[in-house]
Amino acid sequence: MTNTAHTASSRLGLRPGVVTGADYRRLVETCRDEGYALPAVNVVGTDSINAVLEAAARNRADVIIQLSNGGARFYAGEGMKDAEQARVLGAVAAARHVHTVAAAYGVCVILHTDHADRKLLPWISGLIDASEEAVKETGRPLFSSHMIDLSAEPLEDNIAECARFLRRMSPLGIGLEIELGVTGGEEDGIGHDLDDGADNAHLYTQPEDVLKAYEALSPLGFVTIAASFGNVHGVYAPGNVKLRPEILRNSQAAVAKATNLGDKPLALVFHGGSGSEQAKITEAVSYGVFKMNIDTDIQFAFATSIGRYVQEHAEAFSHQIAPSTGKPTKKLYDPRKWLRVGELGIVARLEQSFADLGATGRSVARVI
């Protein structure tokens, strides 16, 4: 990355905290145009949210915090009987937490909801309702963007439903992420089996479909596109799935030719980024990817850090009074101790992600 790009980013001087509306678009387009991307991290509670913000602040990098439907429900509490209500309330509660603390970390945050297929559209509708109320109260929506994933349906149906939602979202300052083609694997009940192996044609989005979606949706609001190029949720053995980032390049070329909007008119998303080869990540980012989802690796970093701590202090997790010393073990099993270890595992893994994506030191937030 060039020093010129770093200088351009710093000149934006956006207000730290959650970005929405025009500021959200400016951040996305800056990432795309200057050739770097932001990690998008699925969160499930304040521990993971705070760890993501800490990592962003340490690396002077902006970041994307997102909730899946399962993560939102978990945030509200698995004991809540009404799952649909829990998804909405959990996402709203998480959003309010991020809005409350994010600015104090001194970076910009894109707040997003992940994959919502047909059965989860009421969840998105409920969150739009909540943002409508938030705009009345504060002038700002709760979320920067929402994702609608109807990639398993005919393209025309996918576009039509996304258009219906975008007409509600855009006046509030909320962007839309649309998925074209199929991302393999599974994430919180949303996904597709790799029945046909690495050569499954559904794993590779066609440029003409991207153009059709862009032409239909971009007049309605700000749209980002998750175009599938062989990417898969989760971590798979090398060789099981073949990433073809050139599909992103071809999609950009098709839209650029039709619109005369420059070389990279699309803001693209890389789903299933965990475990990907660095060369493929770098290539994808060079074609206009501004966002890479990273969930599986973050979960693993959190879990393994805590697992090591428990193993190192096994006695404390079996006895309140240590048999070996006769002393209380409370200071070791205190949840703040081992949850903090897990948070630091997330922070360390995200430091690698910021570096891999070229985002380190490139926050567009003004220093206050």
Secondary structure in CASP SS format (residue, H / E / C, confidence):
PFRMAT SS
TARGET T0000
AUTHOR 0000-0000-0000
METHOD secondary structure of the structure
MODEL  1
M C 1.00
T C 1.00
N H 1.00
T H 1.00
A H 1.00
H H 1.00
T H 1.00
A H 1.00
S H 1.00
S H 1.00
R H 1.00
L H 1.00
G C 1.00
L E 1.00
R C 1.00
P C 1.00
G E 1.00
V E 1.00
V C 1.00
T C 1.00
G H 1.00
A H 1.00
D H 1.00
Y H 1.00
R H 1.00
R H 1.00
L H 1.00
V H 1.00
E H 1.00
T H 1.00
C H 1.00
R H 1.00
D H 1.00
E H 1.00
G C 1.00
Y C 1.00
A C 1.00
L E 1.00
P E 1.00
A E 1.00
V E 1.00
N E 1.00
V C 1.00
V C 1.00
G C 1.00
T H 1.00
D H 1.00
S H 1.00
I H 1.00
N H 1.00
A H 1.00
V H 1.00
L H 1.00
E H 1.00
A H 1.00
A H 1.00
A H 1.00
R H 1.00
N C 1.00
R C 1.00
A C 1.00
D C 1.00
V E 1.00
I E 1.00
I E 1.00
Q E 1.00
L E 1.00
S C 1.00
N H 1.00
G H 1.00
G H 1.00
A H 1.00
R H 1.00
F H 1.00
Y H 1.00
A H 1.00
G C 1.00
E C 1.00
G C 1.00
M C 1.00
K C 1.00
D C 1.00
A H 1.00
E H 1.00
Q H 1.00
A H 1.00
R H 1.00
V H 1.00
L H 1.00
G H 1.00
A H 1.00
V H 1.00
A H 1.00
A H 1.00
A H 1.00
R H 1.00
H H 1.00
V H 1.00
H H 1.00
T H 1.00
V H 1.00
A H 1.00
A H 1.00
A H 1.00
Y H 1.00
G C 1.00
V C 1.00
C E 1.00
V E 1.00
I E 1.00
L E 1.00
H E 1.00
T E 1.00
D C 1.00
H C 1.00
A C 1.00
D C 1.00
R H 1.00
K H 1.00
L H 1.00
L H 1.00
P H 1.00
W H 1.00
I H 1.00
S H 1.00
G H 1.00
L H 1.00
I H 1.00
D H 1.00
A H 1.00
S H 1.00
E H 1.00
E H 1.00
A H 1.00
V H 1.00
K H 1.00
E H 1.00
T H 1.00
G C 1.00
R C 1.00
P C 1.00
L C 1.00
F C 1.00
S C 1.00
S E 1.00
H E 1.00
M E 1.00
I E 1.00
D C 1.00
L C 1.00
S C 1.00
A C 1.00
E C 1.00
P C 1.00
L H 1.00
E H 1.00
D H 1.00
N H 1.00
I H 1.00
A H 1.00
E H 1.00
C H 1.00
A H 1.00
R H 1.00
F H 1.00
L H 1.00
R H 1.00
R H 1.00
M H 1.00
S H 1.00
P H 1.00
L H 1.00
G C 1.00
I C 1.00
G E 1.00
L E 1.00
E E 1.00
I E 1.00
E E 1.00
L E 1.00
G C 1.00
V C 1.00
T C 1.00
G E 1.00
G E 1.00
E E 1.00
E E 1.00
D C 1.00
G C 1.00
I E 1.00
G E 1.00
H E 1.00
D C 1.00
L C 1.00
D C 1.00
D C 1.00
G H 1.00
A H 1.00
D H 1.00
N C 1.00
A H 1.00
H H 1.00
L H 1.00
Y E 1.00
T C 1.00
Q C 1.00
P H 1.00
E H 1.00
D H 1.00
V H 1.00
L H 1.00
K H 1.00
A H 1.00
Y H 1.00
E H 1.00
A H 1.00
L H 1.00
S C 1.00
P C 1.00
L C 1.00
G C 1.00
F C 1.00
V E 1.00
T E 1.00
I E 1.00
A E 1.00
A E 1.00
S C 1.00
F E 1.00
G C 1.00
N C 1.00
V E 1.00
H C 1.00
G C 1.00
V C 1.00
Y C 1.00
A C 1.00
P C 1.00
G C 1.00
N C 1.00
V C 1.00
K C 1.00
L C 1.00
R C 1.00
P C 1.00
E H 1.00
I H 1.00
L H 1.00
R H 1.00
N H 1.00
S H 1.00
Q H 1.00
A H 1.00
A H 1.00
V H 1.00
A H 1.00
K H 1.00
A H 1.00
T H 1.00
N C 1.00
L C 1.00
G C 1.00
D C 1.00
K C 1.00
P C 1.00
L C 1.00
A C 1.00
L E 1.00
V E 1.00
F E 1.00
H C 1.00
G C 1.00
G C 1.00
S C 1.00
G C 1.00
S C 1.00
E C 1.00
Q H 1.00
A H 1.00
K H 1.00
I H 1.00
T H 1.00
E H 1.00
A H 1.00
V H 1.00
S H 1.00
Y C 1.00
G C 1.00
V E 1.00
F E 1.00
K E 1.00
M E 1.00
N E 1.00
I C 1.00
D C 1.00
T H 1.00
D H 1.00
I H 1.00
Q H 1.00
F H 1.00
A H 1.00
F H 1.00
A H 1.00
T H 1.00
S H 1.00
I H 1.00
G H 1.00
R H 1.00
Y H 1.00
V H 1.00
Q H 1.00
E H 1.00
H C 1.00
A H 1.00
E H 1.00
A H 1.00
F H 1.00
S C 1.00
H C 1.00
Q C 1.00
I E 1.00
A C 1.00
P C 1.00
S C 1.00
T C 1.00
G C 1.00
K C 1.00
P E 1.00
T C 1.00
K H 1.00
K H 1.00
L H 1.00
Y H 1.00
D C 1.00
P H 1.00
R H 1.00
K H 1.00
W H 1.00
L H 1.00
R H 1.00
V H 1.00
G H 1.00
E H 1.00
L H 1.00
G H 1.00
I H 1.00
V H 1.00
A H 1.00
R H 1.00
L H 1.00
E H 1.00
Q H 1.00
S H 1.00
F H 1.00
A H 1.00
D H 1.00
L C 1.00
G C 1.00
A C 1.00
T C 1.00
G C 1.00
R C 1.00
S C 1.00
V C 1.00
A E 1.00
R C 1.00
V C 1.00
I C 1.00
END
